[in-house]
């Protein structure tokens, strides 16, 4: 029979694991690697329409998902805020399986960016691991949808596969998802194009912006399908393909250019996911065992030494 005059035992708070755990609990015990973002182009080229650095803005966005992690960024070209600088003096203590994780800020395989990252890592000799780029990923279609809607080319809400007539002549009746980086980038843009078409209820096709013959073929398909107001939406953050070059290309092919993706919270989320994939592969994101945790101290536990 339970003694009613005794207070129930006090329960200690449980350590939370998983994505909603206290970010300062297990990560500090293991030693969380830094997150370094590799930004295409130079520091001058990697500026948004408002003049703000894409790298700095992306760092703030990623920090919302990984507040416990040291976040840096560096550009693969130029001599200011370079990737080499960002890789220098990383904490490589004994309790860290890696000093850092490099996330390329490209939406598809990009040879120039990959080569620049390899060269910078080799020059510094940093103990880092390089992730895949931000794409292919389903959220890229949503980012492109937002950019098209901001320019007034498409509806902001989903059409849910219902065929509708454009409200005015400024709205697009077809979209070309522009890829930058070669054949692999075109394949990734194809995935985004399929998802974007499902969102918009329009004809959406991928094309290589660096291959005018490919773009001419795709634009011909758009015209044969009845598209008279096509828009070219680059599947890129911006520095990979200058806005002036895109505007000239669109004018020559009778299309209108849409803004690049730039910095976006969804892209920040993808970057955080790429970082987490590496930590999961190393077991860093797994909660420690009872033997690995420091012993509790205090009057109710083991006395302090």
Secondary structure as GFF3:
##gff-version 3
##sequence-region A 1 305
A	DSSP	alpha_helix	26	30	.	.	.	ID=ss1
A	DSSP	beta_strand	34	39	.	.	.	ID=ss2
A	DSSP	alpha_helix	54	63	.	.	.	ID=ss3
A	DSSP	beta_strand	71	75	.	.	.	ID=ss4
A	DSSP	alpha_helix	83	87	.	.	.	ID=ss5
A	DSSP	beta_strand	100	104	.	.	.	ID=ss6
A	DSSP	alpha_helix	111	124	.	.	.	ID=ss7
A	DSSP	beta_strand	128	130	.	.	.	ID=ss8
A	DSSP	alpha_helix	139	150	.	.	.	ID=ss9
A	DSSP	beta_strand	174	179	.	.	.	ID=ss10
A	DSSP	alpha_helix	183	200	.	.	.	ID=ss11
A	DSSP	beta_strand	203	208	.	.	.	ID=ss12
A	DSSP	alpha_helix	212	224	.	.	.	ID=ss13
A	DSSP	beta_strand	230	234	.	.	.	ID=ss14
A	DSSP	alpha_helix	243	252	.	.	.	ID=ss15
A	DSSP	beta_strand	256	257	.	.	.	ID=ss16
A	DSSP	alpha_helix	265	282	.	.	.	ID=ss17
###
